Amino acid sequence: MEMGGWPPPDTDRRKNRVTGPSGWRDDQPVIPLTAGTGIKALSWSALASLLAGLGALGFLTVGRFSVGLAGFAPMAHIWTVWSVSAATVGFGAQIETVDRLFQGRGPFSVRHTRLALVGIGVAFVATFVWRLPLFGSTSLFWPVVSALIPAGSLLTGVARGTLAAMDERRRLAFVIAGENLVRFGLAIGLAWTAASPQLLALALLAGFAVALIGLSSVRIERKADVGRQLSSGAAGALAGLVAHASLVLPPSVLALRGEDAAVVAGVFLVLTYLRAPYQFLLGLGPVLTAHSFAKSQGIVGAWLADGRRIAVLSVAGMLAAAAFGLLGGNLISEVMLGRTDIIQPIDYAILCALVVVVGSSILRTLSVLSDGQRGLVVRSWGTAAVVAIGAAFMPGGPTLLFGGLCIGVIGCLVQLTIGSSSVAGSSPRGND
C-alpha cells in the first residue's frame, strides 16, 4: 500500500527480494499480509513462544540442579547478558531487517554490524571489569562468552525479521522455539555427563545455531544503503533497552540502594513471573513487525496502526492490572514468597500496570517506526530513560521507584500516540 508519496515510483515496498535457493526475484510479491495470514502467523508464533518459554525454564531448572545453586551463579549473569542482548540487539536487528526487506533491499547492512559491535563492546567491557565479583574468576572465558552473545542475538534478530517478512511462519516458529529447546536438550545431556557452568554457557551459545538453520535456504545479497540520519534498528534497540531495563533492573537498583535482601529477592521473583506476558509479546514481535511495516490491511495491521485504540486499551489494561495487583497482592505474596510483609499490595498494583504499559508502548513503537518517525521513538523512550534514571536515584522505598518507572513509560506512550497523530498527514517515511 502506498501512502503519502512513499515509496517512489521506481520502488515497490510490496516486492520481496528474498526467496529460497532461487535467489532474488524482483517480480515476487512480498506476502499477502491479510487478516488470514496475520492470525495464522500469530498462532504459530504464539505456540513457538510458549515452547520457547518452557525451554528456557527447563534449561534454567536442569542447569541449576546439575551444578548446584552456587555453581549456577555465573550462569545467572550470562543469562542476564543474553536477556538484555535479545531485547536490544536482537529486537533492533529484527526491526531493521523487516524495514530493509520492505524497501526491496537485502537483510544485512552495515547498521547491523554497528549495532552488534556496540553490544559486543559493552558486554565484554562490563563482564571483564567485574568478572571477579560476577563470576568468581579472573578467567577470560566469561567475558568472551558474554561478548559472543550480542553477535548471536544479532543473527537471531535477522533470522526472525527475514522469515517474518517472507511469511515463513513455520520456519519462524522453528527459530523462535528451537533456540531455547536446543539449550534445554543440551542441558539434559550435560546433566547426565559432566555438567559445569562453562559447558552450560556454551550450550546457551549453541542455541543461536538454530537461526543459521532457519536462514539456510535464503540467499542473502547486499544492496547499497540509502543514507539516513538514524536507522530504525537503532531506534528499536533503544526502545527495547529501556523497556527491558524497566522490568529487569529494579532488583539491582534496590540492592544498590541498600534494601533488605528479602525485598530484593522478592521483587526479583515477582517480576520474573509478572513480566511473562511481555516476554510472550516479544515472541510475537517478528510477525507484528512485519505486518506493521507492510502496512497490512488485515486485522493485525489495522490494530497496530490505530494508536488511539492501543492507548484506550492500554489505559483499560493498566487499570485492570492495577486492580488485580491491589486486590491480589497479599495472595501472590503468600503463594510466591511465603509471607506478606515483603512487598505491599500498592507495589503489586504499580508493577502490574508497568508490565501493561511497557508492552503497549512497544506495540506503538512498531507502528511509529513503520511510519519512518525514528526521531519520535528516540525522544519518547529517551524521556522514559531520563525519568527512570531519576527514579533510581530518588530517595525512598520501592514504591517510589516502581512509580517513577511507570510514570516514565506512560509518558513515552503518550508521546508516541500524540506525536504520531500530529504528523498523520505527512509522509510516513519521512526522515524525522
Phi and psi in degrees as a GROMACS rama.xvg file:
@    title "Ramachandran Plot"
@    xaxis  label "Phi"
@    yaxis  label "Psi"
@TYPE xy
-99.559  132.016  GLU-2
-135.024  138.928  MET-3
57.1605  32.0794  GLY-4
86.2017  -0.943552  GLY-5
-112.296  138.882  TRP-6
-81.458  168.568  PRO-7
-60.2064  162.97  PRO-8
-56.9274  -30.8327  PRO-9
-93.5345  10.1224  ASP-10
-130.273  130.724  THR-11
-117.788  110.007  ASP-12
-63.4311  -19.2336  ARG-13
-92.1365  19.9595  ARG-14
-102.842  134.026  LYS-15
-103.4  120.214  ASN-16
-104.675  18.1889  ARG-17
-122.493  121.061  VAL-18
-134.608  -166.12  THR-19
-80.6029  -143.855  GLY-20
-58.92  -20.7248  PRO-21
-71.8586  -12.0327  SER-22
89.5521  -149.623  GLY-23
-82.6921  137.699  TRP-24
-136.404  117.809  ARG-25
-78.5894  -14.3886  ASP-26
-100.714  11.1345  ASP-27
-96.4897  120.14  GLN-28
-64.3411  146.504  PRO-29
-56.1829  -81.2194  VAL-30
-156.115  142.313  ILE-31
-75.6347  79.8709  PRO-32
-76.157  82.9236  LEU-33
-107.323  -178.516  THR-34
-58.0929  -40.0511  ALA-35
-63.9087  -49.1244  GLY-36
-64.4601  -34.8842  THR-37
-64.9367  -46.3435  GLY-38
-66.3724  -42.4823  ILE-39
-64.3884  -43.8001  LYS-40
-64.6667  -41.1517  ALA-41
-65.0213  -36.0327  LEU-42
-64.1563  -45.0795  SER-43
-62.8357  -43.5367  TRP-44
-68.2578  -34.9462  SER-45
-64.0169  -44.6169  ALA-46
-62.2945  -42.705  LEU-47
-64.2354  -37.9345  ALA-48
-65.1858  -39.8937  SER-49
-62.8727  -43.6945  LEU-50
-65.4165  -38.1318  LEU-51
-63.6355  -40.7721  ALA-52
-63.3136  -41.6417  GLY-53
-65.7801  -37.6295  LEU-54
-63.9953  -41.2526  GLY-55
-64.2069  -44.869  ALA-56
-61.9407  -41.7728  LEU-57
-64.2015  -42.5704  GLY-58
-60.2645  -47.292  PHE-59
-66.896  -40.1897  LEU-60
-67.3018  -49.8284  THR-61
-63.9661  -41.9358  VAL-62
-62.7207  -39.9604  GLY-63
-62.2913  -44.065  ARG-64
-79.3784  -22.5867  PHE-65
-80.5958  -28.2361  SER-66
-116.812  -2.64933  VAL-67
86.2478  162.228  GLY-68
-63.8526  -47.2512  LEU-69
-65.7545  -40.3715  ALA-70
-67.7948  -24.9536  GLY-71
-83.3338  -10.6051  PHE-72
-53.4356  -45.8533  ALA-73
-58.908  -35.1923  PRO-74
-68.6561  -26.4409  MET-75
-61.3675  -40.2664  ALA-76
-73.4866  -38.1353  HIS-77
-63.7948  -39.0951  ILE-78
-64.0501  -37.0721  TRP-79
-65.0529  -41.6542  THR-80
-59.2481  -43.5485  VAL-81
-64.9457  -42.9892  TRP-82
-60.7314  -45.657  SER-83
-68.5715  -39.9293  VAL-84
-63.4004  -40.8791  SER-85
-64.0499  -36.693  ALA-86
-79.4778  -17.6408  ALA-87
-110.972  -70.7431  THR-88
-63.5746  -47.4748  VAL-89
-64.4672  -46.1864  GLY-90
-65.6465  -42.059  PHE-91
-65.0746  -42.2325  GLY-92
-64.8252  -37.6848  ALA-93
-60.7335  -46.4758  GLN-94
-66.0199  -45.0632  ILE-95
-60.6916  -39.8699  GLU-96
-65.6333  -47.5197  THR-97
-62.1265  -42.2491  VAL-98
-58.7547  -45.6252  ASP-99
-66.3391  -42.234  ARG-100
-65.3819  -35.4854  LEU-101
-80.7449  -0.752721  PHE-102
-102.465  5.50747  GLN-103
79.257  21.1744  GLY-104
-111.603  170.279  ARG-105
-71.6525  160.765  GLY-106
-65.3381  -39.2466  PRO-107
-90.1123  150.639  PHE-108
-154.097  171.524  SER-109
-61.5078  -30.4146  VAL-110
-63.0572  -35.0293  ARG-111
-61.903  -42.5363  HIS-112
-62.7719  -43.6406  THR-113
-62.1382  -42.8392  ARG-114
-61.1051  -44.2454  LEU-115
-67.0031  -40.3671  ALA-116
-63.4876  -38.4361  LEU-117
-62.6659  -46.7258  VAL-118
-62.8591  -42.9256  GLY-119
-61.4384  -45.5586  ILE-120
-63.1984  -45.8484  GLY-121
-64.785  -44.3709  VAL-122
-63.0288  -43.7286  ALA-123
-67.8638  -47.4556  PHE-124
-62.7864  -45.8338  VAL-125
-62.0522  -46.4511  ALA-126
-77.3908  -22.0492  THR-127
-74.0449  -45.4443  PHE-128
-66.0539  -41.5959  VAL-129
-107.526  28.5972  TRP-130
-66.2739  -32.8109  ARG-131
-69.1944  -50.5102  LEU-132
-69.0376  -27.6236  PRO-133
-81.1448  -45.4662  LEU-134
-114.091  -4.2417  PHE-135
65.7535  26.1279  GLY-136
-153.73  151.854  SER-137
-98.9351  8.07936  THR-138
-64.4552  148.347  SER-139
-81.6897  -3.9354  LEU-140
-57.6844  -47.7549  PHE-141
-68.1343  -44.7023  TRP-142
-61.6966  -36.2997  PRO-143
-66.9074  -44.8445  VAL-144
-59.9793  -42.9682  VAL-145
-61.3431  -37.5318  SER-146
-70.8623  -29.0019  ALA-147
-75.9437  -22.0724  LEU-148
-63.8134  -46.58  ILE-149
-60.3912  -33.1152  PRO-150
-64.385  -42.5916  ALA-151
-65.2683  -37.4406  GLY-152
-65.3373  -35.9972  SER-153
-61.5348  -46.6294  LEU-154
-60.7667  -43.4909  LEU-155
-63.9863  -42.7381  THR-156
-61.6352  -42.5646  GLY-157
-65.2229  -42.2909  VAL-158
-62.8495  -46.3202  ALA-159
-64.4966  -43.3283  ARG-160
-63.8543  -42.4439  GLY-161
-64.1754  -48.6564  THR-162
-68.1723  -33.2132  LEU-163
-67.3986  -42.0496  ALA-164
-67.2482  -28.7214  ALA-165
-86.2651  -3.8931  MET-166
58.7212  35.4101  ASP-167
-86.4108  72.8744  GLU-168
-66.4391  -35.0389  ARG-169
-72.0165  -42.7863  ARG-170
-67.3914  -35.8766  ARG-171
-63.6229  -43.7062  LEU-172
-61.4859  -38.3946  ALA-173
-61.0941  -43.1503  PHE-174
-67.2097  -43.047  VAL-175
-63.6738  -48.9512  ILE-176
-78.9927  -36.8284  ALA-177
-64.0242  -32.4606  GLY-178
-55.8261  -53.2145  GLU-179
-80.0247  -27.2406  ASN-180
-67.489  -36.8973  LEU-181
-62.4087  -43.3189  VAL-182
-62.4517  -41.6017  ARG-183
-61.9097  -45.9802  PHE-184
-61.7078  -42.5281  GLY-185
-65.8864  -37.685  LEU-186
-62.6096  -39.1256  ALA-187
-63.3154  -44.4436  ILE-188
-62.0299  -41.1881  GLY-189
-67.2804  -33.88  LEU-190
-63.62  -27.0765  ALA-191
-89.0599  -9.95202  TRP-192
-115.428  -99.8716  THR-193
-137.485  74.6331  ALA-194
-68.3158  144.336  ALA-195
-152.018  158.686  SER-196
-57.8891  -36.0218  PRO-197
-65.5402  -43.1401  GLN-198
-68.2801  -34.4168  LEU-199
-64.9464  -37.1694  LEU-200
-63.7513  -40.3286  ALA-201
-67.2584  -33.0932  LEU-202
-64.3124  -37.214  ALA-203
-62.3791  -43.2872  LEU-204
-64.1679  -35.6398  LEU-205
-62.0255  -26.4175  ALA-206
-60.9761  -25.8931  GLY-207
-69.3301  -18.38  PHE-208
-62.9613  -23.2158  ALA-209
-60.7396  -35.3669  VAL-210
-63.2277  -37.3697  ALA-211
-63.8873  -40.1441  LEU-212
-63.5477  -40.7972  ILE-213
-63.06  -30.3903  GLY-214
-97.9129  5.7888  LEU-215
-60.5738  -30.4562  SER-216
-103.491  15.7804  SER-217
-107.116  121.054  VAL-218
-84.258  125.903  ARG-219
-111.802  124.16  ILE-220
-121.425  153.303  GLU-221
-102.351  129.358  ARG-222
-110.535  161.564  LYS-223
-66.3827  138.82  ALA-224
-78.8403  149.275  ASP-225
-90.8983  129.172  VAL-226
-62.5076  134.082  GLY-227
-142.588  155.401  ARG-228
-76.0858  -28.2444  GLN-229
-152.085  134.654  LEU-230
-88.0927  154.148  SER-231
-65.8884  -31.5652  SER-232
-64.2239  -41.5704  GLY-233
-66.0162  -42.3076  ALA-234
-64.4933  -40.4678  ALA-235
-65.5338  -36.7986  GLY-236
-63.5125  -40.6415  ALA-237
-62.3488  -44.5229  LEU-238
-60.9604  -45.2226  ALA-239
-63.4139  -37.1666  GLY-240
-65.6371  -50.1869  LEU-241
-66.0127  -41.4076  VAL-242
-62.2591  -48.0487  ALA-243
-67.3982  -41.5069  HIS-244
-61.7057  -35.218  ALA-245
-63.1114  -27.9565  SER-246
-103.25  -6.24925  LEU-247
-115.74  -37.2977  VAL-248
-85.495  -14.2773  LEU-249
-50.8106  -41.3938  PRO-250
-60.0041  -40.9012  PRO-251
-65.9713  -39.7785  SER-252
-63.3292  -43.5551  VAL-253
-63.0388  -37.7513  LEU-254
-64.9736  -43.0351  ALA-255
-66.5247  -26.358  LEU-256
-86.1703  2.54558  ARG-257
85.4282  20.0752  GLY-258
-66.6769  156.646  GLU-259
-58.5532  142.708  ASP-260
-59.097  -34.4933  ALA-261
-64.8014  -37.8026  ALA-262
-66.8072  -44.1601  VAL-263
-61.1118  -48.1503  VAL-264
-64.4053  -39.3788  ALA-265
-63.2458  -44.0011  GLY-266
-64.1645  -39.6836  VAL-267
-60.2969  -48.6797  PHE-268
-64.6269  -43.2119  LEU-269
-64.0415  -45.0677  VAL-270
-65.9747  -32.9587  LEU-271
-57.3868  -39.1065  THR-272
-86.7048  -38.8633  TYR-273
-65.9125  -31.7966  LEU-274
-85.6545  6.1195  ARG-275
-56.1578  -42.8062  ALA-276
-60.6415  -35.162  PRO-277
-67.4158  -42.5092  TYR-278
-61.5374  -37.2491  GLN-279
-64.143  -40.2296  PHE-280
-61.6047  -39.947  LEU-281
-63.039  -31.7423  LEU-282
-64.9308  -29.7908  GLY-283
-84.9237  -6.32551  LEU-284
-52.6408  -45.795  GLY-285
-58.0433  -45.0941  PRO-286
-66.2409  -43.8877  VAL-287
-62.9243  -39.6683  LEU-288
-62.8457  -45.666  THR-289
-61.4788  -45.4058  ALA-290
-68.0746  -31.9122  HIS-291
-69.3471  -46.9137  SER-292
-73.7517  -25.7205  PHE-293
-80.0336  -6.83327  ALA-294
55.733  44.5506  LYS-295
-59.1474  140.92  SER-296
-93.7628  4.79174  GLN-297
-77.6922  -173.195  GLY-298
-60.8894  -45.9345  ILE-299
-63.1727  -49.5942  VAL-300
-62.4869  -39.2153  GLY-301
-64.4696  -41.4632  ALA-302
-67.4727  -39.8514  TRP-303
-66.9395  -34.2076  LEU-304
-78.0182  -16.4958  ALA-305
-90.6096  90.4138  ASP-306
-63.3921  -38.8074  GLY-307
-65.9182  -38.4972  ARG-308
-64.5743  -42.6006  ARG-309
-61.6147  -40.7279  ILE-310
-64.288  -44.4243  ALA-311
-63.816  -46.0681  VAL-312
-64.3346  -32.5854  LEU-313
-64.9089  -44.5877  SER-314
-62.2201  -45.8491  VAL-315
-62.5567  -41.924  ALA-316
-65.3408  -39.9154  GLY-317
-63.2912  -43.8154  MET-318
-64.5131  -42.899  LEU-319
-65.0938  -42.7146  ALA-320
-65.6203  -41.4526  ALA-321
-63.8061  -40.6902  ALA-322
-63.4125  -40.8373  ALA-323
-60.6438  -45.7234  PHE-324
-66.6446  -38.8401  GLY-325
-68.4845  -42.5447  LEU-326
-82.1073  -31.7578  LEU-327
-106.695  7.8521  GLY-328
-58.2256  -47.8512  GLY-329
-63.8265  -38.7627  ASN-330
-64.5783  -42.2044  LEU-331
-61.4065  -44.1248  ILE-332
-60.9241  -41.8537  SER-333
-64.1606  -41.1751  GLU-334
-74.6565  -45.5807  VAL-335
-86.8406  -35.3687  MET-336
-112.691  -15.0122  LEU-337
79.3676  4.378  GLY-338
-156.07  159.302  ARG-339
-114.212  6.54988  THR-340
-102.287  7.10274  ASP-341
-89.5729  -51.4307  ILE-342
-120.815  129.431  ILE-343
-81.344  153.314  GLN-344
-54.9362  -36.7564  PRO-345
-62.8466  -33.045  ILE-346
-67.8926  -40.7974  ASP-347
-60.8126  -41.9226  TYR-348
-59.9151  -44.8134  ALA-349
-67.9661  -42.1681  ILE-350
-65.158  -40.9723  LEU-351
-62.9695  -43.0189  CYS-352
-64.7895  -36.6024  ALA-353
-62.0085  -43.2902  LEU-354
-60.4389  -41.5843  VAL-355
-66.1841  -45.5985  VAL-356
-72.0981  -31.5113  VAL-357
-64.9805  -46.5935  VAL-358
-61.5108  -41.0229  GLY-359
-64.7275  -39.0799  SER-360
-66.6709  -36.601  SER-361
-65.1402  -42.1794  ILE-362
-60.0405  -44.6091  LEU-363
-67.2626  -33.092  ARG-364
-61.79  -40.7887  THR-365
-59.9065  -44.2184  LEU-366
-66.5657  -42.2505  SER-367
-65.3812  -41.0663  VAL-368
-64.9547  -36.6241  LEU-369
-66.276  -20.9875  SER-370
-89.4059  4.7738  ASP-371
80.4792  10.4684  GLY-372
-92.7347  63.377  GLN-373
-68.4597  -35.6654  ARG-374
-62.4538  -38.0759  GLY-375
-63.5708  -40.2033  LEU-376
-62.8412  -44.7803  VAL-377
-63.5793  -43.8063  VAL-378
-64.8897  -42.253  ARG-379
-66.7621  -50.9206  SER-380
-73.2464  -28.3991  TRP-381
-63.9668  -40.6903  GLY-382
-62.7493  -42.4298  THR-383
-61.2173  -37.8969  ALA-384
-65.8818  -41.304  ALA-385
-62.6177  -45.5057  VAL-386
-62.3386  -40.2233  VAL-387
-64.5012  -41.8411  ALA-388
-64.0199  -40.7346  ILE-389
-62.6271  -40.1232  GLY-390
-65.6778  -33.9009  ALA-391
-65.9711  -33.8994  ALA-392
-94.0755  -3.481  PHE-393
-75.036  128.928  MET-394
-67.1261  146.605  PRO-395
137.793  -179.685  GLY-396
-85.1885  -172.951  GLY-397
-58.7954  -32.9864  PRO-398
-59.9837  -42.8819  THR-399
-66.6986  -37.0866  LEU-400
-64.5342  -50.5616  LEU-401
-61.6118  -42.1738  PHE-402
-62.2255  -41.8325  GLY-403
-62.702  -42.7176  GLY-404
-62.2553  -43.1551  LEU-405
-64.9577  -42.9454  CYS-406
-62.4461  -40.5053  ILE-407
-61.8723  -44.6618  GLY-408
-73.346  -33.8617  VAL-409
-60.4822  -43.573  ILE-410
-60.3603  -37.9226  GLY-411
-61.5316  -46.5972  CYS-412
-62.5967  -39.8811  LEU-413
-62.433  -45.2781  VAL-414
-62.6184  -42.1531  GLN-415
-64.0611  -37.4567  LEU-416
-74.6079  -50.381  THR-417
-69.898  -43.2731  ILE-418
-62.7398  -41.6505  GLY-419
-70.6116  -33.5339  SER-420
-68.4108  -33.0943  SER-421
-71.4576  -18.9846  SER-422
-115.26  24.1714  VAL-423
-60.6856  -27.8708  ALA-424
-85.7999  -5.0381  GLY-425
-90.0894  175.805  SER-426
-64.9335  130.5  SER-427
-69.168  -8.60458  PRO-428
-116.753  26.9448  ARG-429
-69.5379  156.358  GLY-430
-87.2896  66.4992  ASN-431
